[in-house]
């Protein structure tokens, strides 16, 4: 999941979905300097990582965030942050 989010284009797609809610590929690709096909490939990488999901709405496919997976990532980052804070606190105490 973190590898999928590590790409700038994919991170911008996630941000746009977060801000605007479910969007079609046409609306998602607006303002990007890449083709719709490239955006679709990026969305499939995000979908494989469980970050987004696509659903059919008539002839269109709407893409939306999968909040549960993003919540898992947030929790993992919080644990890592706490571990770093503890390690830095121990280092500070040792140095002082």
N, C-alpha and C positions, 0 to 999 in steps of 0.2 A: 504494500500500500504506500509506504513512504517513497519507494522508487517511482511509483506512478505519480505521486504528488511533487516529485523533485523536478519535473519538467516545467519550465516557465509557461508554456502554452496551456498545459493541463491545469496548472494552478490558476491561471486566469479564467479558464472555463469553470472551474469549481467556484471561484469567487463570483463570477457572473450568475451562476445558478443559485448561489447563496443569497445574492442581492435581489434577484429578479424572479426566483421561483422557476418552475418547469418551463422550458423553452424548446422550440423546434430547432433543427439544425440550421435553418435559414437565419433565425434570429441569433443563435449562438455564434455563427460565423461572421456576423456583421462586425466590422472594425478590426478583424484579424487580417494579417498579411499572408494568410495561407488559404488553400482551397477548402471547399466544403468536404472534399474527400479526405483531406488531411485532418480536419477537425473530427470527422467521423472516426478515423483511426484512433485519434487521441481519446475520444469518448469510449471506444471499445476497450482501450487499455484501462481507463478508469473504471469501466464496468467490470472487467475481469478482476480488478482489485477490490471490487465491492463498494466503490465510492459513489458511483452514480448508477442509475438504471434507466433504461429506455422503455417507453410504453407506446403502443399505437393509439392514435386518436384520429380515426378515419384514415386518410391517406398519409398523414404526418406521423412522425415518431417524435414524441416529446421526451426530453431528457430532464431528470431531476436528481437531486442529491439523495443519497442513502444515509440518513442521519445516524443510524445505529453504528455503522462502520466508522464514521467520523468521530463519534463519541468514544469508541474504543481507542482510536488514535490519540485523542485528547487525554484520555486516562493514562495511556502508556507514556505520553510525553510528561505528564505530571509526575509519574513515578520516577522517570529518569531525571527530571528537574530536582526532585527531592534528594535523590542520590547524589547528584552533583553538589547541591547545597550542603549536604552533610560532609562530603569529602572536602570541600573548600573550607568549611568550618574547622574541620580537624587540621587541615594544613595551616590555616591561620593560627590556630592555637599552638601548633608545633613551632612555627616560625617566631611567634611572639615569645 
